[in-house]
Amino acid sequence: MNPFKSLFLAALLLIIPLSVFSQAVTLSLNEESGVYKKGEKIVVKASSEGLTDSLKIKVIKNHKEVILEKAFAPNQEDIVFENTCKEPCSVIIEARIGNQRRTLESIGCVVAPEKFRPGFERPKDLDQYWADQKSQLAAVPINPKTKALEVPEADAGYVCFDVELDCLGPKPARGYFAKPAKAAEKSLPIIILVRAAGVSGNWCQCNVNEVVANAKLGNGALSFDLNAHGMLNGQPIEYYRDLERGELKNYSNIGIQNREEFYFRGMYLRLLRTIEYLTQQPEWDGKRILVIGESQGGGQAAAAAGLDPRVSAVVLHVPAMLDWGGALIGRRGGWPQPVENNATATEAIENVLPYFDGALLLKNSKATIFAEIGLIDTTCPSTGVYAAINQSKGKKIINPVTYRQHSWPTGKYRTPWEQTFLKERLAFIDNYLK
């Protein structure tokens, strides 16, 4: 074993009594889906194993308001929370043991999620603002620069390129583009993968294996892996770490006081430029554009659906950048919580943020939406995701997950999540592209 790992585990045992690891709690809802109607009774039960310390329950409404804190004697009761809600809301139930600060188990639910609405009022000139941005973008020649990349030997029937596209704003659009080598004209859908938040993590960087794998989905696709920041692709790790520590440090707050300088403007424009490039490919079938993203990528996918009517479907898993204005009406806003983090910047809140909030952009979308929502996700709260999706006019396939935080489920929940929710998502993508 790594000696540093051994030291860490030893230190952990000093902090957390061994008895905690032998005590287990499982929370369950009387409605397995976690979705309730207004006035419908919510019943939460706790089952325990080896519980010797008291069980402490905290109930949080709309990710902000603590509505119950109560301690239970070991194995005293099965029902730890019972209530009804007369208005749309989210409820998260957390279980702790004894005096431990660590949450041992959480479960979440929502009441009347179809009634959630964005916290921001939609600016009357929002559509005109983006029409002007797209006109300015169209005036910039795409000027594509491509460099052929090697593909794995098993994927010899596919080609892959490192692509750079000139764009309006401070950075070009950059990503990897893969497709079947000998596809017929007008035969392939478009699939765009957009990346989650961060700069130097491997999840932020384009990947040849991933973009080629997506090109093989369905009966083949025009596959693009777009990095969010217009960064160079395939660089040494220090290149990305330098960006993370310097130019792109706290990037989500850059230019927040000015619509023309706000960071997400450039991010959305790079996405629109990528769509424009792909729709010019002779192999595009002229019908299907699927955009897929998790977290920040989900926010980009929602923006793509709202800003380009050619986007026909999006896959949003725990999407960010939705319902920032929820913080103004008693809820928690979506990542990166710009209202909460800039509470005194009223100019930015009123005159900048609404133009980039995916909950307002989605009003123009008719795309099919496949969404996975974590009902205990505090980074991208369920309330904001529902508020955004409710604005769209297209078909909606929504999978709420009662035990999902922002990250992928682990431990006892990993296998059931993979066999249910992940499997369904992958099947939707593959079937849509056939």
BELTA-V26958 format. One record per backbone hydrogen bond with DSSP energy under -1.0 kcal/mol. CO is the residue of the C=O (numbers start at 1). NH is the residue of the N-H. Records with the same first field share a line. If there is no record, write none. Layout:
CO=NH ; NH
This chain:
2=6
3=7
4=8
5=9
6=10
7=11
8=12
9=13
10=14
11=15
12=16
17=20
20=23
24=49
26=47
28=45
31=34
34=110
36=112
37=40
42=83
43=30
44=80 ; 81
45=28
47=26
49=24
54=98
55=72
56=96
57=70
58=94
59=67 ; 68
60=92
61=64 ; 65
65=61
68=59
70=57
72=55
73=76
78=46
81=44
83=42
85=39
89=111
90=62
91=109
92=60
93=107
94=58
95=104 ; 105
96=56
97=100
105=95
107=93
109=91
110=36
111=89
112=115
113=116
123=126
125=129
126=130
127=131
128=132
129=133
130=134
131=135
132=136
133=137
134=138
135=139
137=140
142=166
145=164
147=162
152=155
153=156
155=158
157=181
159=179
160=149
161=177
162=147
163=175
164=145
165=173
173=165
174=227
175=163
176=225
177=161
178=223
179=159
188=285
189=222
190=290
191=224
192=292
193=226
201=204
207=211
208=212
209=213
210=214
211=215
214=217
215=221
217=220
222=191
223=178
224=193
225=176
236=239
237=241
238=242
239=243
240=244
241=245
242=246
243=248
246=249
248=251
250=253
251=254
253=256
254=263
255=258
258=261 ; 262
262=265
263=267
264=268
265=269
266=270
267=271
268=272
269=273
270=274
271=275
272=276
273=277
274=278
275=279
278=281
281=284
282=186
283=187 ; 188
288=190
289=312 ; 313
290=192
291=315
292=194
293=317
294=297
295=299 ; 320
296=300
297=301
298=302
299=303
300=304
301=305
302=306
303=307
304=308
308=311
312=368
313=291
314=370
315=293
316=372
317=295
321=358
323=326
324=327
325=328
326=329 ; 331
334=337
335=321
337=341
342=345
344=346
345=349
346=350
347=351
348=352 ; 353
352=355
353=356
357=360 ; 361
358=362
360=363
361=364
362=365
365=393
368=314
369=397
370=316
371=399
372=318
373=401
374=377
381=385
382=386
383=387
384=388
385=389
386=390
388=391
389=392
395=369
397=371
399=373
401=375 ; 404
402=108
404=376
410=413
411=414
413=417
414=418
415=419
416=420
417=422
418=423
420=424
421=425
422=426
423=427
424=428
425=429
426=430
427=431
428=432
429=433
